[in-house]
Amino acid sequence: MVHTYEVLVDIREYPDMTSNVFHSETSRYEIDAESKELATGMARMQARSEHPKCTEYDVRVTRLLK
């Protein structure tokens, strides 16, 4: 059975590898998947495609929507 999960992904981007300065944001996704594990993986792939220069991703499923 497919459910809709709310998934938040914290994204951290560094402008260059020698700097301690970074850009941080949180993206929210609604993912249709059969399990929380699949929703986590799908959200990570979507975040990577939207933020290809990102160096750190923190993915968490926050709630079941449907």
C-alpha positions in Angstrom: 0.0 0.0 0.0 1.3 3.4 -1.0 1.2 6.3 1.6 2.1 9.9 1.3 4.9 11.0 3.7 6.1 14.4 4.7 9.9 14.4 4.5 12.2 17.2 5.6 15.7 17.4 4.2 18.3 19.7 5.9 20.8 20.9 3.3 24.2 22.3 3.9 26.3 23.8 1.0 29.8 25.1 1.4 30.9 27.6 -1.3 34.4 26.1 -1.3 36.2 23.3 0.6 38.6 25.6 2.4 35.8 27.8 4.0 33.8 27.3 7.2 31.1 29.5 5.8 28.0 27.6 4.6 24.5 28.0 3.3 21.9 26.0 5.2 18.2 25.4 4.4 15.4 22.9 4.8 13.4 21.5 2.0 10.0 19.9 2.4 8.8 17.1 0.2 5.6 15.1 0.0 6.7 11.6 -1.1 4.4 8.7 -2.2 6.1 5.5 -1.2 5.3 2.1 0.3 7.6 2.6 3.4 9.4 5.2 5.3 12.7 3.8 4.1 11.7 4.3 0.5 10.4 7.8 1.2 13.7 8.7 2.8 15.7 7.5 -0.3 13.4 9.2 -2.7 13.6 12.5 -0.9 17.4 12.3 -0.8 17.5 11.7 -4.5 15.2 14.7 -5.1 17.3 16.9 -2.9 20.5 15.9 -4.6 19.0 16.7 -8.0 17.8 20.2 -6.8 21.1 20.9 -4.8 23.9 19.2 -6.7 26.6 21.2 -4.9 25.4 20.2 -1.4 27.8 18.3 0.8 25.5 17.3 3.7 21.9 16.0 3.7 19.9 15.2 6.8 16.7 13.4 5.8 13.9 12.7 8.2 10.3 11.6 7.7 8.2 13.7 10.0 4.7 12.4 9.5 2.3 10.3 7.5 -0.1 12.4 5.5 -2.3 9.8 3.8 
